[in-house]
Amino acid sequence: MHQSIGKYIMAAGIILVIAGALIYFSHGRLKWFGNLPGDIRIERDNFRFYLPLTTMIILSILLTIIVNIIKKLF
């Protein structure tokens, strides 16, 4: 049981390192991410509301695909 948990933690760590490297070396190429059509943004004088709905859906789909690939590998 402990070996399987260890594999999942190592896989999550590798994914986080790769994602961090991609974000670090992108140098502003991801400005569109978070400003997609469908992301709700309301700005008033003393009030800001931001709900990145489309961005959350895309991240959810990508993470689901990645988790399913990892499950098949291990």
PDB file of N, H, CA, C and O in Angstrom:
ATOM      1  N   MET A   1       0.827  -1.191   0.000  1.00  0.00           N
ATOM      2  CA  MET A   1       0.000   0.000   0.000  1.00  0.00           C
ATOM      3  C   MET A   1       0.870   1.253   0.000  1.00  0.00           C
ATOM      4  O   MET A   1       0.554   2.208  -0.709  1.00  0.00           O
ATOM      5  N   HIS A   2       1.931   1.278   0.756  1.00  0.00           N
ATOM      6  H   HIS A   2       2.188   0.502   1.332  1.00  0.00           H
ATOM      7  CA  HIS A   2       2.770   2.463   0.847  1.00  0.00           C
ATOM      8  C   HIS A   2       3.529   2.715  -0.449  1.00  0.00           C
ATOM      9  O   HIS A   2       3.835   3.861  -0.778  1.00  0.00           O
ATOM     10  N   GLN A   3       3.833   1.651  -1.182  1.00  0.00           N
ATOM     11  H   GLN A   3       3.585   0.720  -0.915  1.00  0.00           H
ATOM     12  CA  GLN A   3       4.532   1.826  -2.445  1.00  0.00           C
ATOM     13  C   GLN A   3       3.649   2.531  -3.468  1.00  0.00           C
ATOM     14  O   GLN A   3       4.132   3.379  -4.219  1.00  0.00           O
ATOM     15  N   SER A   4       2.381   2.197  -3.506  1.00  0.00           N
ATOM     16  H   SER A   4       1.989   1.509  -2.896  1.00  0.00           H
ATOM     17  CA  SER A   4       1.494   2.827  -4.489  1.00  0.00           C
ATOM     18  C   SER A   4       1.290   4.308  -4.161  1.00  0.00           C
ATOM     19  O   SER A   4       1.231   5.140  -5.067  1.00  0.00           O
ATOM     20  N   ILE A   5       1.182   4.637  -2.892  1.00  0.00           N
ATOM     21  H   ILE A   5       1.230   3.962  -2.156  1.00  0.00           H
ATOM     22  CA  ILE A   5       1.047   6.039  -2.498  1.00  0.00           C
ATOM     23  C   ILE A   5       2.321   6.799  -2.865  1.00  0.00           C
ATOM     24  O   ILE A   5       2.261   7.936  -3.335  1.00  0.00           O
ATOM     25  N   GLY A   6       3.461   6.169  -2.650  1.00  0.00           N
ATOM     26  H   GLY A   6       3.510   5.246  -2.269  1.00  0.00           H
ATOM     27  CA  GLY A   6       4.733   6.789  -2.997  1.00  0.00           C
ATOM     28  C   GLY A   6       4.855   7.066  -4.492  1.00  0.00           C
ATOM     29  O   GLY A   6       5.390   8.099  -4.894  1.00  0.00           O
ATOM     30  N   LYS A   7       4.363   6.147  -5.310  1.00  0.00           N
ATOM     31  H   LYS A   7       3.928   5.307  -4.983  1.00  0.00           H
ATOM     32  CA  LYS A   7       4.390   6.351  -6.760  1.00  0.00           C
ATOM     33  C   LYS A   7       3.537   7.543  -7.163  1.00  0.00           C
ATOM     34  O   LYS A   7       3.939   8.340  -8.011  1.00  0.00           O
ATOM     35  N   TYR A   8       2.369   7.667  -6.564  1.00  0.00           N
ATOM     36  H   TYR A   8       2.042   7.020  -5.875  1.00  0.00           H
ATOM     37  CA  TYR A   8       1.495   8.792  -6.889  1.00  0.00           C
ATOM     38  C   TYR A   8       2.114  10.125  -6.461  1.00  0.00           C
ATOM     39  O   TYR A   8       2.009  11.122  -7.176  1.00  0.00           O
ATOM     40  N   ILE A   9       2.748  10.136  -5.311  1.00  0.00           N
ATOM     41  H   ILE A   9       2.833   9.326  -4.731  1.00  0.00           H
ATOM     42  CA  ILE A   9       3.382  11.365  -4.834  1.00  0.00           C
ATOM     43  C   ILE A   9       4.556  11.740  -5.738  1.00  0.00           C
ATOM     44  O   ILE A   9       4.746  12.916  -6.048  1.00  0.00           O
ATOM     45  N   MET A  10       5.342  10.755  -6.161  1.00  0.00           N
ATOM     46  H   MET A  10       5.188   9.800  -5.908  1.00  0.00           H
ATOM     47  CA  MET A  10       6.460  11.041  -7.061  1.00  0.00           C
ATOM     48  C   MET A  10       5.965  11.532  -8.416  1.00  0.00           C
ATOM     49  O   MET A  10       6.549  12.451  -8.990  1.00  0.00           O
ATOM     50  N   ALA A  11       4.899  10.934  -8.932  1.00  0.00           N
ATOM     51  H   ALA A  11       4.424  10.187  -8.466  1.00  0.00           H
ATOM     52  CA  ALA A  11       4.344  11.369 -10.211  1.00  0.00           C
ATOM     53  C   ALA A  11       3.809  12.798 -10.101  1.00  0.00           C
ATOM     54  O   ALA A  11       4.007  13.607 -11.008  1.00  0.00           O
ATOM     55  N   ALA A  12       3.137  13.105  -9.001  1.00  0.00           N
ATOM     56  H   ALA A  12       2.976  12.447  -8.265  1.00  0.00           H
ATOM     57  CA  ALA A  12       2.626  14.465  -8.807  1.00  0.00           C
ATOM     58  C   ALA A  12       3.777  15.458  -8.714  1.00  0.00           C
ATOM     59  O   ALA A  12       3.677  16.567  -9.239  1.00  0.00           O
ATOM     60  N   GLY A  13       4.861  15.080  -8.058  1.00  0.00           N
ATOM     61  H   GLY A  13       4.942  14.179  -7.632  1.00  0.00           H
ATOM     62  CA  GLY A  13       6.024  15.952  -7.960  1.00  0.00           C
ATOM     63  C   GLY A  13       6.656  16.217  -9.316  1.00  0.00           C
ATOM     64  O   GLY A  13       7.034  17.348  -9.619  1.00  0.00           O
ATOM     65  N   ILE A  14       6.771  15.177 -10.133  1.00  0.00           N
ATOM     66  H   ILE A  14       6.464  14.258  -9.887  1.00  0.00           H
ATOM     67  CA  ILE A  14       7.339  15.345 -11.471  1.00  0.00           C
ATOM     68  C   ILE A  14       6.466  16.262 -12.308  1.00  0.00           C
ATOM     69  O   ILE A  14       6.976  17.119 -13.031  1.00  0.00           O
ATOM     70  N   ILE A  15       5.164  16.092 -12.217  1.00  0.00           N
ATOM     71  H   ILE A  15       4.749  15.396 -11.630  1.00  0.00           H
ATOM     72  CA  ILE A  15       4.239  16.942 -12.969  1.00  0.00           C
ATOM     73  C   ILE A  15       4.352  18.386 -12.510  1.00  0.00           C
ATOM     74  O   ILE A  15       4.346  19.301 -13.334  1.00  0.00           O
ATOM     75  N   LEU A  16       4.456  18.599 -11.207  1.00  0.00           N
ATOM     76  H   LEU A  16       4.461  17.856 -10.538  1.00  0.00           H
ATOM     77  CA  LEU A  16       4.593  19.963 -10.692  1.00  0.00           C
ATOM     78  C   LEU A  16       5.899  20.615 -11.144  1.00  0.00           C
ATOM     79  O   LEU A  16       5.921  21.803 -11.464  1.00  0.00           O
ATOM     80  N   VAL A  17       6.975  19.852 -11.172  1.00  0.00           N
ATOM     81  H   VAL A  17       6.958  18.887 -10.913  1.00  0.00           H
ATOM     82  CA  VAL A  17       8.258  20.393 -11.631  1.00  0.00           C
ATOM     83  C   VAL A  17       8.178  20.770 -13.105  1.00  0.00           C
ATOM     84  O   VAL A  17       8.654  21.835 -13.499  1.00  0.00           O
ATOM     85  N   ILE A  18       7.584  19.911 -13.917  1.00  0.00           N
ATOM     86  H   ILE A  18       7.198  19.046 -13.597  1.00  0.00           H
ATOM     87  CA  ILE A  18       7.448  20.201 -15.348  1.00  0.00           C
ATOM     88  C   ILE A  18       6.553  21.415 -15.564  1.00  0.00           C
ATOM     89  O   ILE A  18       6.883  22.290 -16.365  1.00  0.00           O
ATOM     90  N   ALA A  19       5.423  21.481 -14.860  1.00  0.00           N
ATOM     91  H   ALA A  19       5.154  20.771 -14.209  1.00  0.00           H
ATOM     92  CA  ALA A  19       4.522  22.635 -14.996  1.00  0.00           C
ATOM     93  C   ALA A  19       5.204  23.915 -14.536  1.00  0.00           C
ATOM     94  O   ALA A  19       5.047  24.961 -15.166  1.00  0.00           O
ATOM     95  N   GLY A  20       5.952  23.845 -13.453  1.00  0.00           N
ATOM     96  H   GLY A  20       6.079  22.996 -12.941  1.00  0.00           H
ATOM     97  CA  GLY A  20       6.671  25.015 -12.969  1.00  0.00           C
ATOM     98  C   GLY A  20       7.718  25.488 -13.955  1.00  0.00           C
ATOM     99  O   GLY A  20       7.881  26.691 -14.162  1.00  0.00           O
ATOM    100  N   ALA A  21       8.431  24.554 -14.566  1.00  0.00           N
ATOM    101  H   ALA A  21       8.299  23.577 -14.398  1.00  0.00           H
ATOM    102  CA  ALA A  21       9.442  24.914 -15.558  1.00  0.00           C
ATOM    103  C   ALA A  21       8.794  25.553 -16.786  1.00  0.00           C
ATOM    104  O   ALA A  21       9.311  26.535 -17.319  1.00  0.00           O
ATOM    105  N   LEU A  22       7.682  25.007 -17.230  1.00  0.00           N
ATOM    106  H   LEU A  22       7.263  24.210 -16.797  1.00  0.00           H
ATOM    107  CA  LEU A  22       6.984  25.588 -18.388  1.00  0.00           C
ATOM    108  C   LEU A  22       6.523  27.008 -18.098  1.00  0.00           C
ATOM    109  O   LEU A  22       6.664  27.892 -18.944  1.00  0.00           O
ATOM    110  N   ILE A  23       5.980  27.230 -16.927  1.00  0.00           N
ATOM    111  H   ILE A  23       5.865  26.513 -16.240  1.00  0.00           H
ATOM    112  CA  ILE A  23       5.514  28.570 -16.566  1.00  0.00           C
ATOM    113  C   ILE A  23       6.693  29.525 -16.404  1.00  0.00           C
ATOM    114  O   ILE A  23       6.613  30.678 -16.828  1.00  0.00           O
ATOM    115  N   TYR A  24       7.780  29.066 -15.801  1.00  0.00           N
ATOM    116  H   TYR A  24       7.845  28.129 -15.456  1.00  0.00           H
ATOM    117  CA  TYR A  24       8.945  29.914 -15.553  1.00  0.00           C
ATOM    118  C   TYR A  24       9.601  30.344 -16.862  1.00  0.00           C
ATOM    119  O   TYR A  24       9.994  31.501 -17.008  1.00  0.00           O
ATOM    120  N   PHE A  25       9.721  29.424 -17.806  1.00  0.00           N
ATOM    121  H   PHE A  25       9.402  28.484 -17.687  1.00  0.00           H
ATOM    122  CA  PHE A  25      10.413  29.725 -19.049  1.00  0.00           C
ATOM    123  C   PHE A  25       9.500  30.273 -20.140  1.00  0.00           C
ATOM    124  O   PHE A  25       9.977  30.554 -21.239  1.00  0.00           O
ATOM    125  N   SER A  26       8.215  30.434 -19.879  1.00  0.00           N
ATOM    126  H   SER A  26       7.827  30.206 -18.986  1.00  0.00           H
ATOM    127  CA  SER A  26       7.299  30.939 -20.907  1.00  0.00           C
ATOM    128  C   SER A  26       7.445  32.444 -21.126  1.00  0.00           C
ATOM    129  O   SER A  26       7.145  32.928 -22.217  1.00  0.00           O
ATOM    130  N   HIS A  27       7.896  33.194 -20.125  1.00  0.00           N
ATOM    131  H   HIS A  27       8.140  32.800 -19.239  1.00  0.00           H
ATOM    132  CA  HIS A  27       8.166  34.639 -20.229  1.00  0.00           C
ATOM    133  C   HIS A  27       7.009  35.413 -20.854  1.00  0.00           C
ATOM    134  O   HIS A  27       7.210  36.144 -21.825  1.00  0.00           O
ATOM    135  N   GLY A  28       5.835  35.269 -20.328  1.00  0.00           N
ATOM    136  H   GLY A  28       5.671  34.676 -19.539  1.00  0.00           H
ATOM    137  CA  GLY A  28       4.708  36.073 -20.768  1.00  0.00           C
ATOM    138  C   GLY A  28       3.925  35.492 -21.926  1.00  0.00           C
ATOM    139  O   GLY A  28       3.004  36.140 -22.422  1.00  0.00           O
ATOM    140  N   ARG A  29       4.258  34.300 -22.369  1.00  0.00           N
ATOM    141  H   ARG A  29       5.007  33.774 -21.966  1.00  0.00           H
ATOM    142  CA  ARG A  29       3.500  33.693 -23.469  1.00  0.00           C
ATOM    143  C   ARG A  29       2.150  33.157 -23.006  1.00  0.00           C
ATOM    144  O   ARG A  29       1.312  32.782 -23.827  1.00  0.00           O
ATOM    145  N   LEU A  30       1.941  33.120 -21.702  1.00  0.00           N
ATOM    146  H   LEU A  30       2.621  33.424 -21.035  1.00  0.00           H
ATOM    147  CA  LEU A  30       0.678  32.612 -21.167  1.00  0.00           C
ATOM    148  C   LEU A  30      -0.230  33.732 -20.675  1.00  0.00           C
ATOM    149  O   LEU A  30      -1.064  33.509 -19.798  1.00  0.00           O
ATOM    150  N   LYS A  31      -0.080  34.934 -21.228  1.00  0.00           N
ATOM    151  H   LYS A  31       0.598  35.116 -21.940  1.00  0.00           H
ATOM    152  CA  LYS A  31      -0.919  36.051 -20.796  1.00  0.00           C
ATOM    153  C   LYS A  31      -2.391  35.814 -21.119  1.00  0.00           C
ATOM    154  O   LYS A  31      -3.272  36.305 -20.412  1.00  0.00           O
ATOM    155  N   TRP A  32      -2.657  35.063 -22.184  1.00  0.00           N
ATOM    156  H   TRP A  32      -1.941  34.664 -22.758  1.00  0.00           H
ATOM    157  CA  TRP A  32      -4.031  34.791 -22.584  1.00  0.00           C
ATOM    158  C   TRP A  32      -4.732  33.878 -21.583  1.00  0.00           C
ATOM    159  O   TRP A  32      -5.958  33.888 -21.476  1.00  0.00           O
ATOM    160  N   PHE A  33      -3.942  33.085 -20.847  1.00  0.00           N
ATOM    161  H   PHE A  33      -2.946  33.076 -20.934  1.00  0.00           H
ATOM    162  CA  PHE A  33      -4.515  32.129 -19.918  1.00  0.00           C
ATOM    163  C   PHE A  33      -5.060  32.877 -18.708  1.00  0.00           C
ATOM    164  O   PHE A  33      -4.305  33.540 -17.997  1.00  0.00           O
ATOM    165  N   GLY A  34      -6.332  32.779 -18.477  1.00  0.00           N
ATOM    166  H   GLY A  34      -6.945  32.241 -19.055  1.00  0.00           H
ATOM    167  CA  GLY A  34      -6.994  33.542 -17.428  1.00  0.00           C
ATOM    168  C   GLY A  34      -7.796  34.698 -17.994  1.00  0.00           C
ATOM    169  O   GLY A  34      -8.549  35.352 -17.272  1.00  0.00           O
ATOM    170  N   ASN A  35      -7.638  34.949 -19.275  1.00  0.00           N
ATOM    171  H   ASN A  35      -7.026  34.417 -19.862  1.00  0.00           H
ATOM    172  CA  ASN A  35      -8.395  35.998 -19.965  1.00  0.00           C
ATOM    173  C   ASN A  35      -9.158  35.414 -21.144  1.00  0.00           C
ATOM    174  O   ASN A  35      -9.314  36.068 -22.176  1.00  0.00           O
ATOM    175  N   LEU A  36      -9.624  34.209 -20.995  1.00  0.00           N
ATOM    176  H   LEU A  36      -9.498  33.678 -20.157  1.00  0.00           H
ATOM    177  CA  LEU A  36     -10.336  33.525 -22.063  1.00  0.00           C
ATOM    178  C   LEU A  36     -11.788  33.987 -22.136  1.00  0.00           C
ATOM    179  O   LEU A  36     -12.338  34.475 -21.149  1.00  0.00           O
ATOM    180  N   PRO A  37     -12.410  33.834 -23.308  1.00  0.00           N
ATOM    181  CA  PRO A  37     -13.848  34.119 -23.384  1.00  0.00           C
ATOM    182  C   PRO A  37     -14.600  33.168 -22.451  1.00  0.00           C
ATOM    183  O   PRO A  37     -14.355  31.962 -22.457  1.00  0.00           O
ATOM    184  N   GLY A  38     -15.485  33.699 -21.678  1.00  0.00           N
ATOM    185  H   GLY A  38     -15.685  34.678 -21.673  1.00  0.00           H
ATOM    186  CA  GLY A  38     -16.212  32.895 -20.704  1.00  0.00           C
ATOM    187  C   GLY A  38     -15.725  33.126 -19.286  1.00  0.00           C
ATOM    188  O   GLY A  38     -16.401  32.744 -18.331  1.00  0.00           O
ATOM    189  N   ASP A  39     -14.565  33.742 -19.133  1.00  0.00           N
ATOM    190  H   ASP A  39     -14.016  34.053 -19.909  1.00  0.00           H
ATOM    191  CA  ASP A  39     -14.083  34.137 -17.809  1.00  0.00           C
ATOM    192  C   ASP A  39     -14.830  35.406 -17.409  1.00  0.00           C
ATOM    193  O   ASP A  39     -14.861  36.381 -18.160  1.00  0.00           O
ATOM    194  N   ILE A  40     -15.421  35.388 -16.241  1.00  0.00           N
ATOM    195  H   ILE A  40     -15.396  34.596 -15.631  1.00  0.00           H
ATOM    196  CA  ILE A  40     -16.279  36.499 -15.801  1.00  0.00           C
ATOM    197  C   ILE A  40     -15.432  37.491 -15.011  1.00  0.00           C
ATOM    198  O   ILE A  40     -14.750  37.124 -14.054  1.00  0.00           O
ATOM    199  N   ARG A  41     -15.490  38.747 -15.426  1.00  0.00           N
ATOM    200  H   ARG A  41     -16.044  39.046 -16.203  1.00  0.00           H
ATOM    201  CA  ARG A  41     -14.740  39.803 -14.749  1.00  0.00           C
ATOM    202  C   ARG A  41     -15.660  41.011 -14.582  1.00  0.00           C
ATOM    203  O   ARG A  41     -16.172  41.560 -15.558  1.00  0.00           O
ATOM    204  N   ILE A  42     -15.858  41.410 -13.331  1.00  0.00           N
ATOM    205  H   ILE A  42     -15.442  40.964 -12.539  1.00  0.00           H
ATOM    206  CA  ILE A  42     -16.669  42.589 -13.019  1.00  0.00           C
ATOM    207  C   ILE A  42     -15.793  43.529 -12.206  1.00  0.00           C
ATOM    208  O   ILE A  42     -15.311  43.167 -11.133  1.00  0.00           O
ATOM    209  N   GLU A  43     -15.589  44.744 -12.723  1.00  0.00           N
ATOM    210  H   GLU A  43     -15.981  45.038 -13.594  1.00  0.00           H
ATOM    211  CA  GLU A  43     -14.775  45.735 -12.025  1.00  0.00           C
ATOM    212  C   GLU A  43     -15.584  47.008 -11.856  1.00  0.00           C
ATOM    213  O   GLU A  43     -16.100  47.566 -12.823  1.00  0.00           O
ATOM    214  N   ARG A  44     -15.685  47.450 -10.633  1.00  0.00           N
ATOM    215  H   ARG A  44     -15.265  46.996  -9.847  1.00  0.00           H
ATOM    216  CA  ARG A  44     -16.369  48.700 -10.315  1.00  0.00           C
ATOM    217  C   ARG A  44     -15.422  49.558  -9.481  1.00  0.00           C
ATOM    218  O   ARG A  44     -14.243  49.227  -9.357  1.00  0.00           O
ATOM    219  N   ASP A  45     -15.915  50.645  -8.912  1.00  0.00           N
ATOM    220  H   ASP A  45     -16.873  50.914  -9.013  1.00  0.00           H
ATOM    221  CA  ASP A  45     -15.048  51.569  -8.182  1.00  0.00           C
ATOM    222  C   ASP A  45     -14.255  50.884  -7.069  1.00  0.00           C
ATOM    223  O   ASP A  45     -13.025  50.892  -7.094  1.00  0.00           O
ATOM    224  N   ASN A  46     -14.939  50.301  -6.109  1.00  0.00           N
ATOM    225  H   ASN A  46     -15.939  50.295  -6.090  1.00  0.00           H
ATOM    226  CA  ASN A  46     -14.264  49.663  -4.979  1.00  0.00           C
ATOM    227  C   ASN A  46     -14.530  48.163  -4.927  1.00  0.00           C
ATOM    228  O   ASN A  46     -14.529  47.561  -3.854  1.00  0.00           O
ATOM    229  N   PHE A  47     -14.755  47.573  -6.081  1.00  0.00           N
ATOM    230  H   PHE A  47     -14.756  48.063  -6.953  1.00  0.00           H
ATOM    231  CA  PHE A  47     -15.155  46.173  -6.097  1.00  0.00           C
ATOM    232  C   PHE A  47     -14.590  45.494  -7.342  1.00  0.00           C
ATOM    233  O   PHE A  47     -14.692  46.017  -8.451  1.00  0.00           O
ATOM    234  N   ARG A  48     -14.001  44.338  -7.141  1.00  0.00           N
ATOM    235  H   ARG A  48     -13.918  43.913  -6.239  1.00  0.00           H
ATOM    236  CA  ARG A  48     -13.534  43.513  -8.253  1.00  0.00           C
ATOM    237  C   ARG A  48     -13.995  42.084  -8.029  1.00  0.00           C
ATOM    238  O   ARG A  48     -13.860  41.537  -6.934  1.00  0.00           O
ATOM    239  N   PHE A  49     -14.536  41.492  -9.070  1.00  0.00           N
ATOM    240  H   PHE A  49     -14.646  41.936  -9.959  1.00  0.00           H
ATOM    241  CA  PHE A  49     -14.948  40.098  -9.008  1.00  0.00           C
ATOM    242  C   PHE A  49     -14.423  39.410 -10.255  1.00  0.00           C
ATOM    243  O   PHE A  49     -14.640  39.882 -11.371  1.00  0.00           O
ATOM    244  N   TYR A  50     -13.736  38.302 -10.064  1.00  0.00           N
ATOM    245  H   TYR A  50     -13.560  37.919  -9.158  1.00  0.00           H
ATOM    246  CA  TYR A  50     -13.155  37.577 -11.185  1.00  0.00           C
ATOM    247  C   TYR A  50     -13.420  36.093 -11.000  1.00  0.00           C
ATOM    248  O   TYR A  50     -13.033  35.510  -9.988  1.00  0.00           O
ATOM    249  N   LEU A  51     -14.078  35.482 -11.975  1.00  0.00           N
ATOM    250  H   LEU A  51     -14.393  35.956 -12.797  1.00  0.00           H
ATOM    251  CA  LEU A  51     -14.372  34.055 -11.950  1.00  0.00           C
ATOM    252  C   LEU A  51     -13.873  33.452 -13.260  1.00  0.00           C
ATOM    253  O   LEU A  51     -14.541  33.565 -14.288  1.00  0.00           O
ATOM    254  N   PRO A  52     -12.704  32.812 -13.231  1.00  0.00           N
ATOM    255  CA  PRO A  52     -12.135  32.251 -14.468  1.00  0.00           C
ATOM    256  C   PRO A  52     -12.798  30.922 -14.832  1.00  0.00           C
ATOM    257  O   PRO A  52     -12.175  29.865 -14.732  1.00  0.00           O
ATOM    258  N   LEU A  53     -14.035  30.978 -15.247  1.00  0.00           N
ATOM    259  H   LEU A  53     -14.541  31.837 -15.329  1.00  0.00           H
ATOM    260  CA  LEU A  53     -14.839  29.791 -15.504  1.00  0.00           C
ATOM    261  C   LEU A  53     -14.250  28.926 -16.621  1.00  0.00           C
ATOM    262  O   LEU A  53     -14.051  27.726 -16.430  1.00  0.00           O
ATOM    263  N   THR A  54     -13.972  29.513 -17.767  1.00  0.00           N
ATOM    264  H   THR A  54     -14.133  30.488 -17.922  1.00  0.00           H
ATOM    265  CA  THR A  54     -13.427  28.761 -18.893  1.00  0.00           C
ATOM    266  C   THR A  54     -12.045  28.209 -18.562  1.00  0.00           C
ATOM    267  O   THR A  54     -11.723  27.076 -18.919  1.00  0.00           O
ATOM    268  N   THR A  55     -11.245  28.994 -17.892  1.00  0.00           N
ATOM    269  H   THR A  55     -11.507  29.914 -17.602  1.00  0.00           H
ATOM    270  CA  THR A  55      -9.913  28.552 -17.507  1.00  0.00           C
ATOM    271  C   THR A  55      -9.995  27.352 -16.571  1.00  0.00           C
ATOM    272  O   THR A  55      -9.218  26.408 -16.713  1.00  0.00           O
ATOM    273  N   MET A  56     -10.916  27.371 -15.624  1.00  0.00           N
ATOM    274  H   MET A  56     -11.548  28.138 -15.508  1.00  0.00           H
ATOM    275  CA  MET A  56     -11.061  26.246 -14.696  1.00  0.00           C
ATOM    276  C   MET A  56     -11.518  24.987 -15.418  1.00  0.00           C
ATOM    277  O   MET A  56     -11.075  23.889 -15.084  1.00  0.00           O
ATOM    278  N   ILE A  57     -12.403  25.133 -16.407  1.00  0.00           N
ATOM    279  H   ILE A  57     -12.763  26.026 -16.678  1.00  0.00           H
ATOM    280  CA  ILE A  57     -12.873  23.968 -17.164  1.00  0.00           C
ATOM    281  C   ILE A  57     -11.723  23.350 -17.954  1.00  0.00           C
ATOM    282  O   ILE A  57     -11.564  22.130 -17.972  1.00  0.00           O
ATOM    283  N   ILE A  58     -10.918  24.194 -18.609  1.00  0.00           N
ATOM    284  H   ILE A  58     -11.046  25.186 -18.594  1.00  0.00           H
ATOM    285  CA  ILE A  58      -9.784  23.688 -19.380  1.00  0.00           C
ATOM    286  C   ILE A  58      -8.770  23.005 -18.466  1.00  0.00           C
ATOM    287  O   ILE A  58      -8.260  21.937 -18.805  1.00  0.00           O
ATOM    288  N   LEU A  59      -8.471  23.601 -17.320  1.00  0.00           N
ATOM    289  H   LEU A  59      -8.885  24.468 -17.045  1.00  0.00           H
ATOM    290  CA  LEU A  59      -7.543  22.971 -16.373  1.00  0.00           C
ATOM    291  C   LEU A  59      -8.086  21.647 -15.855  1.00  0.00           C
ATOM    292  O   LEU A  59      -7.330  20.691 -15.684  1.00  0.00           O
ATOM    293  N   SER A  60      -9.372  21.584 -15.606  1.00  0.00           N
ATOM    294  H   SER A  60      -9.986  22.361 -15.745  1.00  0.00           H
ATOM    295  CA  SER A  60      -9.981  20.346 -15.135  1.00  0.00           C
ATOM    296  C   SER A  60      -9.853  19.237 -16.174  1.00  0.00           C
ATOM    297  O   SER A  60      -9.539  18.097 -15.831  1.00  0.00           O
ATOM    298  N   ILE A  61     -10.090  19.562 -17.425  1.00  0.00           N
ATOM    299  H   ILE A  61     -10.345  20.488 -17.704  1.00  0.00           H
ATOM    300  CA  ILE A  61      -9.973  18.567 -18.494  1.00  0.00           C
ATOM    301  C   ILE A  61      -8.525  18.098 -18.625  1.00  0.00           C
ATOM    302  O   ILE A  61      -8.268  16.899 -18.727  1.00  0.00           O
ATOM    303  N   LEU A  62      -7.580  19.039 -18.622  1.00  0.00           N
ATOM    304  H   LEU A  62      -7.789  20.013 -18.538  1.00  0.00           H
ATOM    305  CA  LEU A  62      -6.167  18.671 -18.742  1.00  0.00           C
ATOM    306  C   LEU A  62      -5.703  17.812 -17.572  1.00  0.00           C
ATOM    307  O   LEU A  62      -5.005  16.818 -17.770  1.00  0.00           O
ATOM    308  N   LEU A  63      -6.086  18.189 -16.355  1.00  0.00           N
ATOM    309  H   LEU A  63      -6.653  18.997 -16.194  1.00  0.00           H
ATOM    310  CA  LEU A  63      -5.685  17.402 -15.187  1.00  0.00           C
ATOM    311  C   LEU A  63      -6.317  16.017 -15.186  1.00  0.00           C
ATOM    312  O   LEU A  63      -5.689  15.053 -14.747  1.00  0.00           O
ATOM    313  N   THR A  64      -7.545  15.903 -15.668  1.00  0.00           N
ATOM    314  H   THR A  64      -8.055  16.685 -16.025  1.00  0.00           H
ATOM    315  CA  THR A  64      -8.195  14.600 -15.761  1.00  0.00           C
ATOM    316  C   THR A  64      -7.452  13.701 -16.740  1.00  0.00           C
ATOM    317  O   THR A  64      -7.248  12.518 -16.470  1.00  0.00           O
ATOM    318  N   ILE A  65      -7.050  14.256 -17.865  1.00  0.00           N
ATOM    319  H   ILE A  65      -7.215  15.217 -18.084  1.00  0.00           H
ATOM    320  CA  ILE A  65      -6.296  13.482 -18.853  1.00  0.00           C
ATOM    321  C   ILE A  65      -4.956  13.042 -18.270  1.00  0.00           C
ATOM    322  O   ILE A  65      -4.559  11.888 -18.433  1.00  0.00           O
ATOM    323  N   ILE A  66      -4.261  13.949 -17.596  1.00  0.00           N
ATOM    324  H   ILE A  66      -4.583  14.886 -17.464  1.00  0.00           H
ATOM    325  CA  ILE A  66      -2.960  13.626 -17.020  1.00  0.00           C
ATOM    326  C   ILE A  66      -3.085  12.553 -15.951  1.00  0.00           C
ATOM    327  O   ILE A  66      -2.282  11.621 -15.911  1.00  0.00           O
ATOM    328  N   VAL A  67      -4.077  12.672 -15.091  1.00  0.00           N
ATOM    329  H   VAL A  67      -4.730  13.429 -15.123  1.00  0.00           H
ATOM    330  CA  VAL A  67      -4.270  11.670 -14.028  1.00  0.00           C
ATOM    331  C   VAL A  67      -4.603  10.308 -14.626  1.00  0.00           C
ATOM    332  O   VAL A  67      -4.108   9.289 -14.145  1.00  0.00           O
ATOM    333  N   ASN A  68      -5.426  10.274 -15.657  1.00  0.00           N
ATOM    334  H   ASN A  68      -5.828  11.102 -16.048  1.00  0.00           H
ATOM    335  CA  ASN A  68      -5.759   8.997 -16.289  1.00  0.00           C
ATOM    336  C   ASN A  68      -4.539   8.362 -16.948  1.00  0.00           C
ATOM    337  O   ASN A  68      -4.383   7.142 -16.912  1.00  0.00           O
ATOM    338  N   ILE A  69      -3.680   9.170 -17.545  1.00  0.00           N
ATOM    339  H   ILE A  69      -3.807  10.161 -17.574  1.00  0.00           H
ATOM    340  CA  ILE A  69      -2.452   8.624 -18.136  1.00  0.00           C
ATOM    341  C   ILE A  69      -1.546   8.051 -17.049  1.00  0.00           C
ATOM    342  O   ILE A  69      -0.967   6.977 -17.214  1.00  0.00           O
ATOM    343  N   ILE A  70      -1.427   8.774 -15.941  1.00  0.00           N
ATOM    344  H   ILE A  70      -1.897   9.646 -15.807  1.00  0.00           H
ATOM    345  CA  ILE A  70      -0.576   8.296 -14.844  1.00  0.00           C
ATOM    346  C   ILE A  70      -1.128   6.997 -14.259  1.00  0.00           C
ATOM    347  O   ILE A  70      -0.368   6.084 -13.936  1.00  0.00           O
ATOM    348  N   LYS A  71      -2.450   6.918 -14.126  1.00  0.00           N
ATOM    349  H   LYS A  71      -3.068   7.659 -14.388  1.00  0.00           H
ATOM    350  CA  LYS A  71      -3.053   5.695 -13.589  1.00  0.00           C
ATOM    351  C   LYS A  71      -2.759   4.492 -14.481  1.00  0.00           C
ATOM    352  O   LYS A  71      -2.541   3.385 -13.989  1.00  0.00           O
ATOM    353  N   LYS A  72      -2.754   4.715 -15.801  1.00  0.00           N
ATOM    354  H   LYS A  72      -2.930   5.614 -16.201  1.00  0.00           H
ATOM    355  CA  LYS A  72      -2.479   3.605 -16.724  1.00  0.00           C
ATOM    356  C   LYS A  72      -1.010   3.213 -16.697  1.00  0.00           C
ATOM    357  O   LYS A  72      -0.674   2.051 -16.926  1.00  0.00           O
ATOM    358  N   LEU A  73      -0.134   4.167 -16.420  1.00  0.00           N
ATOM    359  H   LEU A  73      -0.406   5.111 -16.234  1.00  0.00           H
ATOM    360  CA  LEU A  73       1.293   3.852 -16.363  1.00  0.00           C
ATOM    361  C   LEU A  73       1.654   3.077 -15.106  1.00  0.00           C
ATOM    362  O   LEU A  73       2.528   2.211 -15.148  1.00  0.00           O
ATOM    363  N   PHE A  74       1.011   3.364 -14.009  1.00  0.00           N
ATOM    364  H   PHE A  74       0.301   4.067 -13.974  1.00  0.00           H
ATOM    365  CA  PHE A  74       1.331   2.699 -12.756  1.00  0.00           C
ATOM    366  C   PHE A  74       0.292   1.652 -12.486  1.00  0.00           C
ATOM    367  O   PHE A  74       0.363   0.959 -11.471  1.00  0.00           O
TER     368      PHE A  74
END
